[in-house]
Amino acid sequence: GRTLRGIMASGFGARGSEGRCAPVWREFTKCVSEADDRSSCFKFREDYVECLHHKKEFTVENEVEAERARRNDEEATKKRESLLKEMWSFSWVTDPKYAPKEGGS
């Protein structure tokens, strides 16, 4: 059968140590070599690809950031509407601070 060893990069990290994905790669190749059905190794392959490219991680981070921005915008809109309502409904005539004093001249 075809070996998977030649497909992976060297297995060494940027500073000469073992690469961050080498252990995940070993688990995947072990599964493939021992499995009767290679489709049972899909999760190992998926983990290896995620280790290399972080697509799922970035997707989740982007979703979290988008939700945070949406909530911030929603809160800002509520505060702005409340402030505008208060500003437009305010009248110096009805505010007790500006009402004429009792018994004054």
VMD Tcl script that draws the C-alpha trace (Angstrom):
set ca {
  {0.00 0.00 0.00}
  {0.87 3.64 -0.33}
  {2.54 5.23 2.68}
  {1.53 8.58 4.11}
  {5.01 9.41 5.43}
  {6.08 11.16 2.22}
  {3.04 13.43 2.19}
  {3.71 15.32 5.42}
  {6.31 18.04 5.81}
  {9.50 17.22 7.70}
  {7.82 17.12 11.11}
  {10.22 19.71 12.45}
  {9.07 23.06 13.74}
  {10.39 26.48 12.78}
  {13.05 26.36 15.50}
  {14.19 22.79 14.92}
  {11.99 21.14 17.53}
  {9.13 18.82 16.70}
  {6.41 20.59 14.72}
  {3.18 21.45 16.52}
  {1.16 19.13 14.29}
  {3.55 16.15 14.27}
  {1.77 14.32 17.14}
  {-1.59 14.76 15.40}
  {-0.06 13.49 12.15}
  {1.29 10.39 13.94}
  {-2.16 9.63 15.34}
  {-3.66 9.96 11.88}
  {-1.07 7.72 10.19}
  {-1.40 5.15 12.99}
  {-5.17 5.07 12.48}
  {-4.81 4.69 8.70}
  {-2.26 1.88 9.02}
  {-4.33 -0.05 11.58}
  {-7.88 0.64 10.37}
  {-9.90 -1.80 8.31}
  {-11.98 1.12 7.05}
  {-10.00 4.32 6.41}
  {-13.14 6.41 6.70}
  {-12.99 5.73 10.45}
  {-9.88 7.94 10.49}
  {-11.68 11.01 9.16}
  {-11.68 12.75 12.55}
  {-7.89 12.34 12.83}
  {-7.46 13.80 9.34}
  {-9.81 16.66 10.20}
  {-7.82 17.36 13.39}
  {-4.56 17.37 11.43}
  {-5.89 19.80 8.80}
  {-7.24 22.04 11.60}
  {-3.85 21.95 13.32}
  {-2.19 23.11 10.11}
  {-4.64 25.80 9.02}
  {-6.81 26.75 12.05}
  {-9.85 27.38 9.81}
  {-12.40 26.25 12.40}
  {-10.68 28.26 15.12}
  {-10.68 31.40 12.96}
  {-14.30 30.84 11.98}
  {-15.36 30.62 15.63}
  {-13.28 33.68 16.55}
  {-14.87 35.65 13.70}
  {-18.37 34.58 14.76}
  {-17.69 35.59 18.37}
  {-16.31 38.96 17.26}
  {-19.30 39.57 14.96}
  {-21.74 38.78 17.79}
  {-19.85 41.07 20.18}
  {-19.95 43.90 17.62}
  {-23.67 43.29 17.01}
  {-24.41 43.47 20.74}
  {-22.31 46.62 21.15}
  {-24.16 48.25 18.25}
  {-27.50 47.19 19.69}
  {-26.63 48.64 23.11}
  {-25.33 51.86 21.55}
  {-28.53 52.22 19.52}
  {-30.68 51.78 22.64}
  {-28.66 54.37 24.56}
  {-28.74 56.81 21.64}
  {-32.53 56.42 21.27}
  {-33.03 56.91 25.01}
  {-30.85 60.00 25.02}
  {-32.60 61.50 21.99}
  {-36.02 60.80 23.52}
  {-34.96 62.48 26.75}
  {-33.40 65.40 24.89}
  {-36.46 66.04 22.72}
  {-38.93 65.63 25.57}
  {-37.01 67.94 27.92}
  {-38.38 71.43 28.41}
  {-36.93 74.08 30.66}
  {-40.52 75.17 31.33}
  {-41.50 71.86 32.94}
  {-38.20 71.17 34.70}
  {-38.56 71.96 38.44}
  {-35.06 73.43 38.53}
  {-36.23 76.24 36.28}
  {-39.73 76.71 37.69}
  {-40.54 80.11 39.26}
  {-39.87 80.21 42.94}
  {-42.87 80.37 45.29}
  {-43.32 83.74 46.93}
  {-40.40 85.23 45.08}
  {-40.30 88.48 43.23}
}
mol new
graphics top color blue
foreach p $ca { graphics top sphere $p radius 0.5 }
foreach p [lrange $ca 0 end-1] q [lrange $ca 1 end] { graphics top cylinder $p $q radius 0.2 }
display resetview
